[in-house]
Amino acid sequence: YDFNNSDLDCALQTLRMFLEEQSEIPWPALLYVTGEITYGGRVTDDLDRRCLMSTLRCYYNPSVLSDSYSFTSSKIYISPPEGAYSSYVNYIKSLPSTESPDVFGMHENANLTFQLQESNKILANIASIQPRATNVGGGKSSDQTVSDMAEKILAELPALLHDSDGHSTSTLGPDGQISPLAVVLMQGFLTGALQLHARKYQIPIDTLNFGFKVTGIENE
């Protein structure tokens, strides 16, 4: 989800308001406003919202006022006892530069999975920028291969659809914009494809989207 710094600023302002204007900390109201509105407003899936609220309850509960309260099982992230400003600064400086998985309620093995994924991304990026081998024996060049494939795809496309006035729905209008009929047809096709996939695999349609991946071409 597209959480950003404005969500954090709003949550901090809400926390400050409840602490300064109320004689007692209204934990349920604070939890609801921050979890269901500030951050929950961006969450569309019920299970994701449940996860968000469960995580937030670890930080918004009366136990955080205890000096012995710890936010993680490793006891690294704690609620520091009341003291001088320098004591808070020193505690923050003592925290590790990289958060461990238990901060997010995950097992330590999640860190191994994350590191493996990052390594694969790095290796894939390195491989993608390496020079590609070319045929020196008179074979097709990479540009020629791409051109031939584009011509083949173009030849297999159906004829252009025309409106009642005989104008192609795929060409741009005088103002440089796609015709309304073409927009409707494209949207209808994309929406229909998502609906069919959602019904077939029992997936909420609001969690689906189209993605694109540029594939490499290997010389035969």
N, C-alpha and C positions, 0 to 999 in steps of 0.2 A: 504494500500500500504506500501511497505517496505522502508519507509523513514528512514534515519539514520543521524548520526552526520556529515558524509562527505557531505551530501546535504546542511546542515546548514553552514559548513565551506566554501563550494563553493559559496553559496549565499552571505556570508559576504565578501568574497574576491571580488566578482563581485561588490557589493555595494561600497566597499572601492575604487576599481579601477575607477568606474564611478564618484565618488565624488572627487577624487584627480586629475584625468586626464581631466575632462571636466570643462569648465568655467561655464556652466549652467547644472543643473541636467537633464539628458535625461530621463524623466519619462517613456515614451512609451518603449524605449529600455530597461530600467531597469526592467520594468514590464514583458516584453516579455522574456528576457533572464532568469530571475528568475522563472517566472511562467510557461513558455512553454518549457524551456529547463532543467533547474536545477531540478525543481520538476515535471514539466509536462511530462518529459521524462519517468517517471514511471507510469503515469496515462494512462489507456487504454480506459476508458469510457468517451464519450464526455460530459455527464452531470457532471461527477466528475471533469473533467477539467474546465468546466464552473464554478462550485462551488469553485474550487481552485483559479481561476483568480478573481472571485468576492470577495473572502476573502482577497486576496493579495492587491486588489485595496484600501481596507480600510487602508492599511499601506503604500502603495507606491502611494502617490498623493501629490500635492503641499500643501494641507491643513495641513499636519502634521507639517509644519514649523511654524504654528500659535500656540501661547502659549495657546489658548483656545480650541485647538482641543482635542477631546476625542475619544478613540478607541472603547469605549463601551457606551451603554446608561446609565449605572450606574455612569458614570463620575469618576470611580476609576482609570481606565487605561488611562492616558493622555500623551500628549507630553510635558514633563516638560520644563519650560522656561530655557533659557541660564543662567548658573550660575557656581559656584565653583564645584569642583569634589565632595566635601562632600554633596552638595545639591542633587546630583544624587544618591549617596549612601543612603542617608536618605530616599529619595523617594522610592527606590527599597525595602528598609527594611520595609517601611510602607505598602507594598502590601500584600494582604491576602495570606496565605500559600496554599490555594486551589483555583483554578481558577473557577469563576462562569460561567455558560453556555453562557452568553452574549459575552464572549471573543471569542467564536466560532460561534457567530451569532445565537444562539439557545435561545429558551424561557426558563424561569426559571423552568418550569415543567420538562424540560429534566433532570434536576438534580435529581428529584424524581424518574424518570424512571431508571437512572443510579444507584442510591442507592438501588432500589428494585432489580435490576439485580445482584448487588454485594452481597446483602443479600442472595438471592437464591443460588448463587454460593457457599457461605460460608456454608450454611445449607446443600447443596448437598454434599460438600466435607466431612463435619462432618458425615453425614449419611453413606457415602461410606466406611469410615474407622471403623465403629462400628462393633463389633463382630456379626456374623450372627448366628441365632438360628439353632440348629441342632436337628434332631430327635433322641430320646433316646429309642424309642420303637422298634428298629430293622429295621427302614427304611433305605433308601439309603443315603449314605453320599454325601457331596457336590462333592467330587472327583469322586465318582461312577456315579453321575448324569452327570457330565461333560464328563466322559469317554463314557457313553452310548450314549450321544448326538453326540459325535465325531464319534463313530462307525456308528450311523444312517446316519449321513451326508455322511460318506465315502461310505456306501453301496448304497446311492442314486446317487453318482457321475457317469457320463458316463465313458465308457472305454477310456483308454489312446489313444491319436491320435499318429500314427506312420508315419514317413516319408517314402520315397521310399526305403530306405535301411533297413527298419524294426526297426529303433531305435525310442524309445519314445521321443516325443518332449517336455515332461515335466520333464525329468531327466537331471541331470547335465552332462556336457561333461567331457572329461579327464582333462581339465584345471580347472574344478570346476565352469564353467560358464554355464548359460542357453543357449540352442541352439538358433541360430538366428531365426529359424522358430517359436519357442515358443514366443520369444519377439515380433515378428511381429503379431502373432495371439492375444496376450494379448493387445498390443497397438491398434489393429484394433477393438477388442471388446470394450475396454474402450472408444475409440473415437466414435464408433457407438452409444454407450449408451448416451454419452453426446449430440451427434447430435439429437437423437430422443427426448431427454428431452428438448433441446433448441427449436426445431420445435414445439413441443406440447404446450409449455407454453410461446412461443414467448420471449425467454430470449437470450441475446447475449452469444454465446458459450464461449467467452473468460472470462466470469464472473463465469463460472461453474467449479467445481472441485469435486473430490471425498473426502468424509470424513468418518471417522470410529468412532463408539461409542461402548464402552464395556458395555454390559448390564448385570445386575445382574440376578441370578437364584434363584427363591424362591421355597422352598420345598412345595410340595403339601400335 
